[in-house]
């Protein structure tokens, strides 16, 4: 278990250092189990986890009725649970086959009082928000990947990897989840895939190794949404029409 005392920013907000009531020590605990298998030509790792975070404090800077407002949401929780599997098979030829599977169920938990502070100091409003069971946004909770790693000569490799992303929900402001929108799920970003190419060359110089690496990301020039903010336009639609998004569609070379 891990205990985190409240920080100054959790307790005092705004330029006038208003005090947030109800802030308490955060508690995080988790259980993780793993199993590994390794043979001459193949290996695999299986991992399962369950992490619970209690008494979290969230500070939201937003605009309410056109006025800059700081919203403090003390004592909410979150649960992260899931399973991960990765494996590799080394063929008798000059290439390896690799795979990855990741499934997560990450959700907020709890009902709390959100306190709004205006820019001049003082409490402007207190609202009850319900985030219980709402998916945590800003990260894909389902991924499947497969790759082929070719090794034409010693120290040189070329790797092509295809990754599929799903269960990616837009980030949101907890203050939106009240009244008829209590416990409402955020907008789910469309699933997408990426094809990436990686290459590397390791040169051995006496007792020192020099590694050169290069990558070409999104080789197929696929258009996808990598991040989104729910209801960022001021609407309460909880879908694509009210979200602001960050879209990518260009090939990236590094």
Secondary structure as UniProt FT lines:
FT   STRAND          2..4
FT   HELIX           8..11
FT   STRAND          12..13
FT   TURN            14..17
FT   STRAND          18..19
FT   TURN            21..22
FT   STRAND          26..38
FT   STRAND          42..64
FT   TURN            65..66
FT   STRAND          67..90
FT   STRAND          95..109
FT   STRAND          111..118
FT   TURN            119..120
FT   STRAND          123..130
FT   TURN            132..133
FT   STRAND          140..150
FT   TURN            154..155
FT   STRAND          156..169
FT   HELIX           174..176
FT   HELIX           179..181
FT   TURN            182..183
FT   STRAND          188..189
FT   STRAND          192..205
FT   TURN            206..207
FT   STRAND          208..217
FT   TURN            219..220
FT   STRAND          224..229
FT   TURN            230..233
FT   HELIX           240..242
FT   STRAND          244..248
FT   STRAND          252..253
//
